[in-house]
Amino acid sequence: MAWIVLVISGVLEAVWATALGKSDGFSRLAPTVVFGITIVASMAGLAYAMRTLPVGTAYAVWVGIGASLTVGYAMVTGSESASIVKILLILGIVGCVIGLKALH
């Protein structure tokens, strides 16, 4: 159960990071509200997962999922440039997250 919650929390990290960028310094209401709700939910899920998973593993997986999805979304929507090298590096992060799960 902790792993499922951790993955969902990682996805929510990508949501709050994207909403933070779209909030224009908290001057736009909708993205600011999305940021506030998802950061609380993401942190709560991370805290829950850390009750049974090692802190380092849980944090690395949470950040890896969040970072990969955030930059992937930015590349798909055109707000960040995409390149083969960047995609391969992101896939490396995803591979490391999978490796951490496989070792645990």
C-alpha positions as CSV (number, residue, x, y, z in Angstrom):
1,M,0.0,0.0,0.0
2,A,2.9,2.4,0.8
3,W,4.2,2.1,-2.7
4,I,0.9,2.9,-4.3
5,V,0.5,6.0,-2.1
6,L,4.1,7.0,-2.9
7,V,3.5,6.8,-6.6
8,I,0.3,8.8,-6.4
9,S,2.1,11.4,-4.2
10,G,4.8,11.6,-6.9
11,V,2.2,12.3,-9.5
12,L,0.7,15.0,-7.3
13,E,4.2,16.5,-6.9
14,A,4.2,17.0,-10.7
15,V,0.8,18.6,-10.5
16,W,1.7,21.1,-7.8
17,A,5.0,21.9,-9.5
18,T,3.2,22.6,-12.7
19,A,0.5,24.6,-11.0
20,L,3.1,26.6,-9.1
21,G,4.7,27.6,-12.5
22,K,1.3,28.6,-13.9
23,S,0.3,30.6,-10.8
24,D,2.5,33.5,-11.8
25,G,3.8,34.0,-8.3
26,F,0.4,33.1,-6.7
27,S,-1.3,35.9,-8.7
28,R,-3.7,33.5,-10.6
29,L,-6.4,32.0,-8.4
30,A,-7.1,28.6,-10.1
31,P,-3.5,27.4,-10.3
32,T,-2.8,28.7,-6.8
33,V,-5.7,26.7,-5.4
34,V,-4.5,23.6,-7.3
35,F,-1.0,24.1,-6.0
36,G,-2.2,24.4,-2.4
37,I,-4.4,21.3,-2.5
38,T,-2.0,19.1,-4.3
39,I,1.1,20.1,-2.3
40,V,-0.7,19.1,1.0
41,A,-1.9,15.9,-0.5
42,S,1.5,15.0,-2.0
43,M,3.3,15.7,1.3
44,A,0.8,13.8,3.3
45,G,1.2,10.8,1.0
46,L,4.9,11.0,1.2
47,A,4.7,11.1,5.0
48,Y,2.4,8.1,5.0
49,A,4.8,6.1,2.7
50,M,7.8,7.0,4.9
51,R,6.1,5.2,7.8
52,T,7.0,1.9,6.2
53,L,9.6,2.7,3.5
54,P,13.1,3.9,4.1
55,V,13.2,7.7,4.0
56,G,15.9,7.9,1.4
57,T,14.2,5.5,-1.0
58,A,10.8,7.1,-0.5
59,Y,12.1,10.6,-1.1
60,A,14.2,9.5,-4.1
61,V,11.2,7.8,-5.7
62,W,8.9,10.7,-4.9
63,V,11.2,13.3,-6.4
64,G,12.1,11.1,-9.4
65,I,8.4,10.6,-10.3
66,G,7.6,14.2,-9.8
67,A,10.6,15.6,-11.7
68,S,10.1,13.2,-14.6
69,L,6.4,13.9,-15.0
70,T,6.9,17.7,-14.6
71,V,9.5,18.0,-17.3
72,G,7.7,15.4,-19.6
73,Y,4.5,17.5,-19.4
74,A,6.4,20.7,-20.1
75,M,8.0,19.1,-23.2
76,V,4.7,17.7,-24.4
77,T,2.9,21.1,-24.0
78,G,5.8,23.0,-25.6
79,S,6.7,25.1,-22.6
80,E,10.1,23.4,-22.5
81,S,12.2,22.3,-25.4
82,A,12.6,18.5,-26.1
83,S,15.6,16.7,-27.3
84,I,16.7,13.1,-27.5
85,V,19.4,13.6,-24.9
86,K,16.9,15.2,-22.5
87,I,14.4,12.3,-23.0
88,L,17.1,9.7,-22.5
89,L,18.2,11.4,-19.2
90,I,14.6,11.5,-18.0
91,L,14.3,7.8,-18.9
92,G,17.4,7.3,-16.8
93,I,15.6,8.8,-13.8
94,V,12.6,6.6,-14.4
95,G,14.9,3.5,-14.6
96,C,16.5,4.5,-11.3
97,V,13.0,4.8,-9.7
98,I,12.1,1.3,-11.0
99,G,15.5,0.0,-9.8
100,L,14.8,1.3,-6.2
101,K,11.4,-0.4,-6.2
102,A,13.0,-3.6,-7.5
103,L,15.6,-3.6,-4.7
104,H,13.1,-2.9,-1.9
